[in-house]
Amino acid sequence: MVQKPSPSAPPAGKPAPDSTRRSEKSRRAIYDAALALVGEVGYPKTTIEGIAARAGVGKQTIYRWWSSKAEVLLDAFTDLGEQTSREAGQKPYEIPDTGDLETDLKLVLRATVDELLDPRFEIPSRALAAEGVVNEQVGVEFVTRLLEPSLQLYVKRLRSAQEEGQVRRDIDPRIALELFVSPLAQRWLQRTGPITHAYTDALVDYALNGLAPR
């Protein structure tokens, strides 16, 4: 007696479906849909149902991985940052340490300007930043999961510079980094002026060299 193949078995000569690959494809579609929607309609009008419809998946697929739209968007935003870093040839979540603090800071801030001016990043990040101002939960999550880890990289680089004697040992790196990071964020968020490489280079010069005559 010839045993019949199991109904779930793939046809002869065809590989079995790769569930991992399928899941990654769905995850990527969800990220893209979430970022597109929050940029188009804003955070309040973005829904799990809307993300699912745009991504071409069932909403239960989303709930299998995330418990809220905030979690989806924050993960999508984190992934976007990693993609941008890879495309720029940079190691994600790292500030270079060449031994020259000024050069390293200028390099990272120039890359940040490029990212902030990239519509893929700018549109959803403005929507999330704006929602974080009026929605405390989103604001806390945005700072905790996205902003503070990035700021801690500056802390790490400034501490390395302290050890090398390039900056004063008595400074608080967490405060010092705000001399160049905060003005850039404010100018971008409030559109008080253009953000350019020359602008961030000047921020680094002012922060490291002070304003007193030389």
N, C-alpha and C positions, 0 to 999 in steps of 0.2 A: 504494500500500500504506500503510495506516494503522499507524503505529508504536504498539505497546502501551506503556502507561506502565510505568516501572520498578517492580518489586515493592516497592521501598523508598520510593517516592514517596508522600506523603500523599494521601488522597482529595481530589478536587476540592472546593474551598471550605473546606477545613480547613487551619489553619496547621501547619507542621512542628513537631514537639516541640521544646521549648526545653530543651536539655541542661543549660544553666547553671542554669536554674530548678529542674530536677529534682535536680541535684547539691546545690543549696543546701537543698532540702527534705529530702534524705537527711542532709545534714550536721546540720541542725537536729534531726532525729529522733534522730540518734546522740548529740548533746550532751544532749538531754533524757533519753535512756535511760541514759547513763553517770552523770549526776548523780543520777537517781532510784535506780539500782542501788547506787551506793556509799553512799548514805544509808540504804538498806534493809538491805543485807547486809554493808556494810563493804568496805574496799579489798581484803583478801585474797581474798574470795569473788566479787568482781566480775571477770568474764572478758570477753574480746573476743566469745566466742560468746554470752554472755548479753546483752551490749550489742546485738549484731547482731539477736538474736531479738526483743528488746524494741523495737528501732527498726524492725523489719520490713525489714531489708536483709541481704544476704549478708555473711559475715565478710570476704570478699575486698574488698568495698567499703570496709570500715574499713581493711584493710591497705594499700589503695591510697593512703590519706592519712596513716596513722599506723603506726608500727612497734611500738607497745606500748600497753597500756591506760593507762599513766601519761601518755603523750602525749595520748591522747584526753581524759582527765580534766582535765589542765592546760589544754588548749585550751578545753574546755567551761567550766571555771571562769573563764578569762579572758573568754570571751564573756558569761558570766553577769554579771560585773562591769560590762562595757560596757553591757549591757542595763539594769542597775539604774541606772547613771549617766544614761542617756538618759531613763528613766522619771522620774527625779528632776529632769530639766531641767538636768543638769550636763554639762559637757564632759568626756568620758572622759579619764582620766589627766592631770588638771590640777587644781592648787590655785589658787583665785582669788587675785589680787593687787590688792586695792583700795587698798593703801597703809596699811591698818590690820591689822597682823599678828594681834592678838588676835581681832578679828572674823572674819578669814579662817580661823584655826585652829579656832575654835569652830564655824563653819559646816561645815567639812569633817568634824570629829569627830562632830558631831551626825548628819550623813549616814552616817557609818560605823556609829554606833550603830543607826540604822534598818536598815542593811544586815545587821548582825550579828544582829538580831532577826527578820529576814525568813526564814521557814522554807526558802524556795527557796535561800537562801545558807547559812543556818546548818547545815542537815543535812549537805550534802556537804562543806562546809568543815571541820566538826568531824571527819568521817571522814578527810579528807585530812591534816588537822593531826595527828590521832592516829597515823596510819600513818607520818607523817614523823618522829615521835619514835623509832620502832623500826626503820624502814626508811631507812637512810642515803641511798640513791639517791633515794627519793621526797622525803625531807627537803631534800636539796640542790636538786633540781629545783623544789620548792615555793618555796624561798627565792630561788633564782636567777631563776626565770621570773615569779613572782607578787609575792613580798614585797619584794624589794630594789628593783625598779623603782618601786613605790609609795613606798617610803621615800626614794628619790632625789628625788621630787617635794617632799617636806618639806625636804630639803636645799636644793633650788633656792629654795624660798620663804624659808627662813631666811637664805640668802645675800643674797637681795634685801633682806630686813629689815636685814641688816648694812650693806649699801650705803646704806640710808636712815637709818642711825643709830638704829634701833629696838631693836637688841640689840647686845651687846658684840662688837667685831670680833675678839676673841681666842678666842671660843668655837669649838668644833668642831661644826658643824651636825649631823653624823651622830650625835654623842653627845647633843646637845641634844634632838633629836627624840624620843629614847627616854624623856625625862621625861614625855611625855604619851601616846606610842604604846604603850610597853611595859606600863604599868599597865593600860591598857584591854584589851590582848591577854591579859594574865595573868588579869584578873578574868573575862573572857569564857570563856577556855579552862578555867579551874579552878573556875568558878562560885563565886568567893569573895564575891560580892555582886552586886547588880543593876547593870546598865549603863544609864544614862539620860543625857539631855541635861544635866541638872544635874551629873552626875558628871564628864562630859568638860569641861564649862565650868570646873569646879573644878580639873581637871588643868591646863588652860591657865593659869588664874589662878596656881596654885602654881608652875608652870614659869616663867612670865614675871615674876612678882613676888617669888618666893622665899618663905621661911618666917619671915624675921626680922620683928620688929615694925616698922611703918611710922611 
